Amino acid sequence: MLIELLIVIIALGVLYVASSIKVIKQYERGVVFRFGRVQELTRGPGLTTIVPVVDRIRKVNLQIVTMPVPAQEGITRDNVTVRVDAVVYFRVEDPVRAIVNVEDYLFAVGQVAQTSLRSIIGKSDLDDLLSNRERLNQGLELMIDSPALGWGVHIDRVEIKDVSLPESMKRSIARQAEAERERRSRVISADGEFQASRRLADAAHVMSDTPAALQLRLLETVVEVAAEKNSTLVLPFPVELLQFVDTIKHGAKSAAEAPAEATPEAAEAELAEAELAAKREAELVDGEQAELPQQRSATADADAESSESSVLGIA
């Protein structure tokens, strides 16, 4: 009988010790309630003891919790219906307040995140949701962190994961993006044409000062085209080349028509020809003067004869 009583006492002692010893992990903290009253000091990691039946311990995880926020549907400030989902990263800073001040801090943080996300959707434009997410993430973090501070919870980070748009809105955005890219391409093309025209004008000015540069450029073009192994080669014939050939032709013609320099022999021959011509003119003048009296006498005789014949006819 004594042995059985001893065994019972030993078993009760073992149960008491087993129920009084608790193991707390490194990432946990223990909050002890003694007769329902919370103890200010939390139990750290390792072995800790409590009074069975008198004390009750609750372990709180201090790791960062990743909580996905379900997709919330709302209307943006510019009247576009969207569905937005997010993710919240938070951790418990004060285990006592996380246990005492709120019934279930995980559920509370999730509900606050959902309502805050709906509020952010209503206050933002569609362009902000698509392109300015960093600012929206900061605003969403502040909205969730304000009530969470009283629960001993710190919001570490909030990220908007995805923004779902209606199909009609996706098509409209695609058309807008296409039109914007078309506008940019036209502006870039026009700018390129403008710069090319300026460069060509400068090149034309240089070639006008040095016509040989045009011929060199033409030869370079021939070389570039010949490298392609084409069977047909079409080259523009520049008008400047025709002007160049015409200038050379006029220069040769004027040189051919220019009088040659007179030699001494040619000068003597010209002088002799001039003297001979002068003698011939003098002889002609003398002959004309000798024949002039004879012509006058013949004319007088002819007049006398005509008068006589007229008298005889009258008689």
C-alpha positions, 0 to 999 in steps of 0.5 A: 500500500505504501509503495502504491502511494509512493508511485502515485506521488511520484507520478503526480510530481512528474506531471506537475513538473511536466506541466510547469516546464515550457519551451519557448523558441527563439522567434517567440515570446511568452505572455503569462496570465496569472489568475487572468492577470497579465504579467508585465515581463514576457518570457524569453526563448528557452526553458521557463516554468509556470505554476500549473493551474495558476498560470497560463502562457500564450506564445506570440510569434515575432517573425515577419508575417506575409499576409496576402490581401484578397483582390478588392474591386473598386472605382477609381477617381476617374470612374474606372472599375478595377480589381487590385490585390496587395500583400502586407508584411508586418511583425509584432513589436509588443507581445502584451498589447498584441494579445491584450488589446486585440482579440486576433491581431492577424484577422484585424490586420487583414481587415484593415488592409482590405478597407485601406486598399479600397480607400486607396482605389477610390482616391487614386486615378487609373494612371497612378495605379498603373505607373505611380505605385511607389507613392500608393504603397507608402500611403497604403502603409501609413493607413494600415500602420496607424491603427496597428500601432495600438495593437503592438504590430508594426507594418514593415512593407505594403506592396500592390501586386496586380491591377486588373482592368476590363477588356474594353479599357485594356484595348483603349489603353493599347490604342492610346499607347500605339498612337503615342508611339506613332507620334514619337516615331513621326517626330523622330523621323521629322527630326532626322530629316531636318538634321539630314537636310542641314547636313546636305545643305552644308555638303552642297555648300562645300561642293559648290566651292570645290567641284572636284569633291562632287566627282570624288563623291560620285566615284565613292558611290560607284565603289559602294554600289559595285561592292553589291555585285549588281548586274545593272548600275544606274548613276545620276549624271550631275548637271555640274559635270556638264557645266564643267565640260562646257567650260573646258570646251569654250576655253579650247575654242577661244584658244584656237581662235586667238591670233598667232604671234607675227614673225619677221618674215610674215611682216615683210611679206605683208609690207611687200603686198601692201606696196604692190597694192598701192602701186596698182591703185596709182596706175588705175588712177592715172589711166582713169585720168587719161581716158577722161578727155577722150570720153568728153570729146566723144560726147561733144561729137555725138551731141553735134551730130544729133543737133545737125540731124534734127535741123535737117529733119526740120528743113 
